[in-house]
Amino acid sequence: MALMITDECINCDVCEPECPNNAISQGDEIYQIDPEKCTECVGHFDTPQCVEVCPVDCIPKNPARVENTDQLMVKYHQLTGK
């Protein structure tokens, strides 16, 4: 399941550099996560790094993008070529 950033985001800029897939970018008002690039850090880390650093806990799983660990690993391989 890809992650998403809610409107509770305070634009603190800490999540974007933590994403190993470059899935996080500045949107019109708040940061956003590209679900095509988000693997919840599967393949890179044990836990999603953006969630770890977020000071306001505004990065839940995106219910519109239900993916299991195997699917996230396939996406990781597609994104990294590994």
MOFENJO-V473877 format. One record per residue. PSI is psi in whole degrees, -180 to 180 (999 if undefined). OMEGA is omega as a letter, one per 40 degrees, with the letter a starting at -180 (* if undefined). BURIAL is # if it has 24 or more other ideal C-beta (glycine too) atoms within 12 Angstrom, else .. Layout:
PSI&OMEGA&BURIAL + PSI&OMEGA&BURIAL
//
This chain:
128&i&# + 160&i&# + 168&i&# + 159&i&# + 128&a&# + 173&a&. + 3&i&. + -6&i&. + 136&i&# + 12&i&. + 46&a&. + -10&i&. + 11&a&. + -24&a&. + -41&a&# + -51&a&# + -14&a&. + -18&a&# + 116&a&# + -15&a&# + 3&a&# + 40&a&. + -13&a&# + 132&i&# + 163&i&. + 125&i&. + -166&i&. + -42&a&. + -35&a&. + 171&i&# + 156&i&# + 157&i&# + 127&i&# + 111&a&# + -20&i&# + -21&a&. + -16&a&# + 123&i&# + 13&a&# + 28&a&# + 10&i&# + 132&a&# + -22&a&# + -51&a&# + 167&i&. + -25&a&. + 153&i&. + 121&a&# + -33&i&# + -38&i&# + -39&a&# + -38&a&. + -12&a&# + 121&a&# + -13&a&. + 7&i&. + 55&a&. + 24&a&# + 82&i&# + 176&i&# + 144&a&. + 110&a&. + -15&i&. + -9&a&. + 68&a&# + 117&i&. + 140&i&# + 177&a&. + -39&i&. + -42&i&. + -39&i&. + -35&i&# + -38&i&. + -43&i&. + -41&i&# + -48&a&# + -40&i&. + -41&a&. + -35&a&# + -16&a&. + 13&a&. + 999&*&.
//
